[in-house]
Amino acid sequence: MRKIGIMGGTFNPIHNGHLKLAGEAYGQIPLDEVLFMPSGRPYMKPEREVESAQVRAEMTKLAIRDIPYFTFSALEIGQQGNTYTYQTIERLREADPAAAYYFIVGADTLFQMPKWVFPERIFAGCTVAAAVRDDKTVDDIQAQAALLRKRYGADIILLQTSRMDISSSDIRRKAAAGESIAADVPKQVRIYIEERGLYR
């Protein structure tokens, strides 16, 4: 059975923290490949604050192009209307029911998922691989994982990951202020952002 990771997000922009988390999940589980999947229209974020799907897709492709086990997926950006994780998981399983899917998330996402649309369908369709980092303690993360297992029958793996203090919002702020983002994003993404004057 092939093990496929799903690294989803707005990717506005994609950054080195996304790549590091996906790489650590790839090695620890281990996975056969990781799908990088920019969201189409994220229903929880104002559309005016997000670059177009085409721009975010191009940055994602540039970021992962030299890593053979990272694959770009246009599944969500090709969808009309809002995009929901439960639908994405179900479409992937319908297309390849023999594969096992692992939804890769930061620790904070474990605490947000009960508020998502149909969380029970997300947990029914995949294993959640969560980073043990962010601003949560190990005890807090383990307690939340236990709660989700009890409430939804969730299959959750806790990844041992190193902390990276990088966020897309901070990168946008730096770009707007003309500060360097060289340490935050792959070189080819930095060039793309600077040449097009994104986030200014």
C-alpha positions, 0 to 999 in steps of 0.5 A, a space after each residue: 500500500 502506497 503511503 501518501 502525505 497531503 501538505 495543504 495550505 494557502 501557501 501565501 507564500 509557501 516557505 521553508 517551514 512547510 518544506 521542512 515539516 513535509 520532509 520530516 513527515 516523509 522520513 518519520 512515517 515513512 511516506 512514498 510521496 507528499 502532495 503539495 496542495 494549495 487551497 483554492 478559495 479558503 473559506 476561513 480567510 478573506 479573499 482580498 488578503 490572498 494572492 490568486 490561485 495561479 500565483 500561489 500554485 507557481 510559487 509552490 511548484 518552484 519551491 518543490 521542483 528539485 525534491 523528487 518525492 514532493 509532487 504538486 497537486 492542483 486538486 483544490 485550486 481547480 475546484 469552484 467555490 470554497 474548498 473543504 478538507 473533507 471533500 479533498 480527502 474523499 476525492 483522493 480516496 475515490 481516485 486511489 482507494 488502495 493508497 493510505 493518506 496522511 494529512 500533515 499539519 502543525 500542532 495548532 491545527 489539531 485544536 482547530 479541526 473540530 471547528 472545520 466542516 465535517 471533521 468526522 469525515 476528515 478523520 474517517 478518510 486519513 491519518 493525521 500526522 501532527 507536528 509536536 511544536 508551535 506554541 503548544 506543550 507536548 502535554 497539551 498536544 497529547 491531550 488534544 490527540 487523545 480527545 480527537 481519538 475518543 470523539 472521532 476515532 481519529 488515527 493521529 501520529 505525532 511527529 517529532 519536529 524541530 521548531 522553525 519560527 517562520 510564518 507566511 504572514 511575517 514573510 508578507 510583512 517583511 516583503 511589504 517593508 522591503 526586508 529580506 526574506 532570503 532565510 524564509 523561502 527557497 531562492 526561486 520563490 524569493 526571486 518570484 516574489 521580488 520580481 513581481 513585487 508581491 505583497 508590496 
